[in-house]
Amino acid sequence: MLPKFLYEILPYMYLTVSLGGGLVINSMLVFIASVLLMATGILVLTMRITHRREIRRLNH
């Protein structure tokens, strides 16, 4: 199990690394990896937001 602070910042780290790598390194392979990492970060954030909204809705 990850510590809570690491769990919370992980998708933002995905987005930061994907942007940094895609901008700094000029390679098609790095670009593809950056796009996939960015999609993963967005997917994780979307899933968390949806889940938290559902929990709030059920608790009220």
Helices and strands as residue ranges (DSSP letters): H 4-24, H 28-59
